Amino acid sequence: MTTNGGFQPVFCTIVPPHVLDKLARAEDPAVAGPARRTLQRDAFERTQRRLTTVIGAPAATPPADAEAGRPHRTIYDARHRTALPGEKVRAEGDEPGRDATVNRAYAGLGATYELFLTAFERDSIDGSGLPLNATVHYDEDYNNAFWNGEQMVFGDGDGEIFLDFTLAVDVIGHELAHGVTQYTANLAYFGQSGALNESMSDVFGSLIKQRTLGQTAAEADWLIGAGLLAPRVTGQALRSMKAPGTAYDDDVLGKDPQPATMADYVHTGRDNGGVHINSGIPNHAFYLAATALGGHAWERAGRVWYDVLTGGELTEDALFADFATLTVKAARDRYGAGDELTAVTKAWEQVGVRTL
């Protein structure tokens, strides 16, 4: 997929297609059936985005009574159908209801908004107060969550492999962070630039979870999607930034294929050139930089990564080396020749990415 003058489809899921492909071949129909239906639904949604490709997302503005510097959230209920956005069930300022999934989605949108506003002075994902919309209870046994360029969508999972996708706040943050990338660097969703796109979402998703829990870099688990896997699955999460390749190892789900360094870079035509696989390399670099610096990861390492994403120098087809080089520059520009520059430089050296 190329960007062709800045245009590219936007459809990003938390569960990669190679995982669903594996599940779709399972002997157990309770596992294979939902995986196949999820793949079909994802293919349909992906096609819809190609048909309505735009630069970034369609323009959307907050209502006239929306407060500046405050989120404007709306949660919809698809009631296990696929028409979006569904029935409006909670608006900004409404009290929590009885549906825990609705409440978690609302809280997760708020946590994402709060992180970007307070840590990076960014008003919503577009920087201009964009309303945050989400649909829950999408389809039946739907094993995914996605950002479609305009809103968040959450499945309830099949209960066999995956649970409710609102259970993990970092998943909510991950998908919304795709919107931030969409409005800034607009990284092409293929190969190394696509892996950077996925990694940026994992980075900010993890930061949102850490801030929500009040954790330092040393206290964080650095897992993406912890709590999503059903009890029958042997694994902790979808991905590990601390130890890529170790998040799960299950007879049905398969083994986590992520590499931690360029020595194990996976060359593949699947998964848009391995965007969910090779993202383990820049993920691990961020983990190394953040833990070397200590404290709250969003304050220094997160600031450097955000500066690069939004600084205007990151091209849509950037390679790992391009991104790494810009993080070194950003660390020097913001902090000088101090601990931050050393931590960022060494992190990329440890994962085998050369800075230019």
C-alpha positions in Angstrom: 0.0 0.0 0.0 1.4 3.4 -0.9 0.3 6.8 0.0 0.1 8.4 -3.4 0.1 12.1 -2.6 -0.9 11.7 1.0 -4.0 9.5 0.4 -4.3 6.2 2.2 -7.0 4.0 3.6 -7.4 3.9 7.3 -8.5 0.7 9.0 -6.5 -0.5 11.9 -7.4 -3.5 14.1 -5.9 -4.6 17.4 -5.9 -8.3 16.6 -3.8 -8.9 13.5 -5.0 -11.0 10.6 -2.3 -13.6 11.0 -3.7 -14.4 14.5 -7.3 -14.7 13.2 -6.0 -16.9 10.3 -4.5 -19.3 12.7 -7.8 -19.4 14.8 -9.9 -19.9 11.6 -8.1 -23.2 11.0 -8.8 -24.6 14.5 -10.6 -27.9 14.7 -12.9 -26.5 17.4 -15.9 -24.8 15.6 -16.4 -22.6 18.6 -13.0 -21.1 17.9 -12.9 -21.3 14.1 -16.3 -19.9 13.4 -16.0 -16.5 15.2 -12.5 -16.1 13.7 -13.7 -16.6 10.2 -16.6 -14.2 10.7 -14.3 -11.6 12.2 -11.9 -11.9 9.2 -14.9 -11.5 6.8 -16.1 -8.5 8.7 -12.7 -6.9 8.8 -12.2 -7.5 5.1 -15.6 -5.7 4.4 -14.7 -2.8 6.7 -11.3 -2.5 5.1 -12.9 -2.3 1.6 -15.3 0.4 2.8 -12.3 2.5 3.9 -10.6 2.1 0.5 -13.8 3.3 -1.2 -13.9 6.4 0.9 -10.2 7.2 1.2 -9.4 10.7 2.4 -6.4 12.6 3.7 -6.8 12.0 7.4 -10.3 11.8 8.7 -13.4 13.6 7.6 -13.8 17.0 9.2 -15.6 17.0 12.4 -16.1 19.7 14.9 -17.3 19.7 18.5 -20.9 21.0 19.2 -21.3 24.7 20.0 -21.7 24.0 23.7 -18.5 21.8 24.0 -15.9 23.1 26.5 -12.4 23.8 25.2 -9.9 21.4 26.8 -12.6 18.9 27.7 -13.4 15.7 25.9 -16.6 15.3 23.9 -17.5 11.6 24.0 -20.5 9.7 22.6 -20.9 5.9 23.1 -23.2 3.9 20.8 -24.5 0.4 21.0 -24.6 -1.7 17.8 -26.7 -4.3 19.7 -24.7 -7.1 18.0 -25.4 -5.8 14.5 -22.9 -4.1 12.2 -24.5 -0.8 11.2 -22.5 2.1 12.5 -22.6 4.0 14.7 -25.6 2.3 16.3 -27.9 3.6 19.1 -26.7 6.4 21.2 -26.5 5.2 24.8 -24.2 7.6 26.6 -23.2 11.2 25.9 -20.5 13.5 27.5 -21.4 14.2 31.1 -23.9 11.4 31.5 -23.8 9.3 34.6 -22.6 5.7 34.3 -25.3 3.2 33.4 -25.7 -0.5 34.0 -23.7 -1.6 31.0 -20.1 -2.1 32.1 -18.9 -2.2 28.5 -20.4 1.2 27.8 -18.8 2.6 30.9 -15.4 1.2 30.2 -15.5 2.6 26.6 -16.4 6.0 28.0 -13.7 5.9 30.6 -11.1 4.7 28.1 -11.9 7.5 25.7 -11.5 10.0 28.6 -8.2 8.4 29.7 -6.8 8.8 26.1 -8.0 12.4 25.8 -6.4 13.2 29.2 -3.0 11.7 28.4 -2.7 13.6 25.2 -3.9 16.9 26.7 -1.9 16.9 29.9 1.3 15.2 28.7 1.5 16.7 25.2 -0.9 19.7 25.2 -2.9 18.1 22.4 -6.7 18.7 22.4 -8.1 15.4 21.3 -6.6 13.2 18.5 -6.7 15.9 15.8 -5.4 18.6 18.2 -8.5 20.7 17.7 -11.1 19.1 20.0 -12.3 16.3 17.7 -15.3 14.5 19.2 -14.5 10.9 20.3 -17.1 8.4 19.2 -17.2 4.7 20.0 -19.5 1.8 19.2 -19.7 -1.2 21.6 -21.3 -4.7 21.2 -20.4 -4.8 17.5 -21.6 -7.9 15.6 -21.8 -11.3 17.3 -18.7 -13.0 18.8 -16.6 -10.3 17.1 -12.9 -10.9 17.9 -11.5 -7.4 17.4 -11.5 -3.7 18.0 -10.7 -1.1 15.3 -10.3 2.5 14.4 -11.9 3.1 11.0 -10.7 6.6 10.4 -13.7 8.2 12.1 -14.5 6.3 15.3 -13.7 3.4 17.6 -15.5 0.0 17.4 -15.4 -2.8 20.0 -16.4 -6.4 19.8 -17.4 -8.5 22.8 -15.1 -11.3 21.8 -16.1 -15.0 21.5 -15.5 -15.9 25.1 -13.3 -18.8 23.9 -10.2 -16.9 22.9 -10.9 -13.3 23.4 -13.0 -11.4 26.0 -14.7 -8.0 25.8 -12.3 -5.6 24.0 -13.1 -2.7 26.3 -11.4 -4.6 29.2 -8.0 -3.3 28.3 -7.6 0.5 28.4 -4.4 0.3 26.4 -6.4 -1.3 23.5 -8.7 1.7 23.5 -5.7 4.1 23.6 -3.9 2.1 20.9 -6.8 2.4 18.4 -7.3 6.1 19.1 -3.6 6.7 18.7 -4.0 5.5 15.2 -6.1 8.6 14.7 -3.3 10.8 16.1 -0.9 9.2 13.6 -3.5 9.7 10.9 -3.7 13.4 11.6 0.1 13.9 11.9 2.7 11.8 10.2 0.1 9.6 8.3 2.5 6.7 8.2 1.8 4.3 5.3 0.3 1.1 6.6 2.8 -1.3 5.0 6.3 -2.7 5.8 8.5 -0.7 8.2 6.4 2.5 8.1 3.3 0.4 8.9 5.2 -1.3 11.8 6.1 2.2 13.0 2.4 3.1 12.8 1.5 0.1 14.9 4.3 0.8 17.3 3.2 4.4 17.9 -0.2 3.0 18.9 1.4 0.5 21.2 3.6 3.1 22.8 0.8 5.6 23.5 -1.6 2.8 24.5 0.9 1.6 27.1 1.4 5.2 28.3 -2.3 5.7 28.7 -2.5 2.5 30.8 0.5 3.5 32.9 -0.9 7.0 33.5 -4.3 5.6 34.4 -2.6 3.2 36.9 -0.2 5.8 38.2 2.8 3.6 37.3 6.4 4.4 36.6 8.3 2.7 33.8 9.8 0.3 36.3 6.3 -0.6 37.7 4.6 -1.1 34.3 4.0 -4.6 32.8 4.6 -3.3 29.3 2.0 -5.7 27.9 -0.5 -4.7 25.3 -4.0 -6.2 25.7 -3.5 -7.8 29.1 -6.9 -9.2 30.2 -8.2 -9.8 26.7 -7.3 -13.5 26.5 -9.8 -16.0 27.8 -8.9 -18.4 30.6 -8.3 -21.3 28.2 -5.5 -19.4 26.4 -1.9 -19.9 27.5 -0.6 -16.3 27.4 -0.6 -12.9 29.1 -1.5 -10.5 26.3 -1.4 -9.7 22.6 2.1 -8.2 22.7 5.0 -7.5 25.1 7.1 -4.4 24.7 9.5 -5.6 27.4 10.0 -9.0 25.8 8.6 -9.2 22.3 7.8 -12.8 21.3 6.7 -13.9 24.7 3.2 -12.6 25.1 1.5 -15.9 24.3 2.4 -19.5 23.3 -0.8 -21.5 22.9 -1.7 -24.6 21.1 -4.7 -22.9 19.4 -3.6 -19.3 19.2 0.0 -20.1 18.2 3.2 -18.4 19.4 3.8 -14.7 19.6 5.9 -14.0 16.4 7.3 -10.6 17.3 11.1 -10.0 17.1 12.8 -7.7 19.6 15.8 -6.8 17.3 16.6 -6.4 13.7 18.6 -9.7 13.8 15.2 -11.4 13.8 13.3 -9.1 11.5 10.5 -11.0 9.7 10.2 -10.6 6.0 6.7 -11.4 5.0 3.9 -10.4 2.6 1.3 -11.1 5.2 -0.2 -8.6 7.6 0.6 -5.7 5.3 4.3 -6.7 5.3 4.3 -7.7 9.0 3.1 -4.4 10.6 1.9 -6.1 13.7 5.0 -8.4 13.9 8.0 -6.2 13.3 6.5 -3.4 15.4 8.1 -5.4 18.2 11.5 -3.8 17.3 10.6 -0.1 17.8 8.3 -1.2 20.7 11.3 -2.7 22.4 13.4 0.4 21.7 10.9 2.6 23.4 10.8 0.2 26.4 14.6 0.3 26.7 14.7 4.1 26.5 11.9 4.6 29.0 13.2 2.2 31.6 16.7 3.5 31.3 15.4 7.0 32.1 13.0 5.8 34.8 10.2 7.8 36.3 7.0 8.2 34.3 7.5 7.1 30.7 5.3 9.8 29.2 7.4 12.6 30.6 10.7 12.1 28.7 10.8 9.1 26.4 7.1 9.7 25.5 7.7 13.3 24.8 10.6 12.5 22.4 8.4 10.0 20.5 5.5 12.5 20.4 7.8 15.2 19.1 8.9 13.0 16.2 5.3 11.9 15.3 4.1 15.5 15.2 7.2 17.4 14.2 6.6 17.4 10.5 9.9 15.7 9.5 8.7 12.1 9.6 7.8 11.0 6.1 4.9 8.7 5.4 7.2 6.0 4.1 9.7 6.3 6.9 11.9 3.3 7.8 13.0 2.3 11.3 16.4 4.1 10.8 14.6 7.3 9.7 12.4 7.3 12.8 15.4 6.4 15.1 17.4 9.2 13.7 14.7 11.7 14.3 14.2 10.5 17.9 17.9 11.1 18.6 17.6 14.6 17.1 14.4 15.3 19.1 16.1 14.1 22.3 19.0 16.5 21.7 16.8 19.4 20.7 14.6 19.1 23.7 17.0 17.9 26.4 20.5 18.6 25.1 23.4 16.1 25.5 22.0 14.5 28.7 20.6 11.3 29.9 17.7 11.4 27.4 20.0 11.5 24.4 22.1 8.7 25.8 19.1 6.5 26.6 17.5 7.0 23.2 20.7 6.4 21.3 21.5 3.2 23.2 18.0 1.9 22.9 18.2 1.9 19.1 21.7 0.4 19.2 20.4 -2.5 21.4 17.7 -3.4 18.9 20.1 -3.2 16.0 18.7 -0.1 14.3 21.4 2.3 13.0 20.8 6.0 13.2 21.8 8.0 10.2 
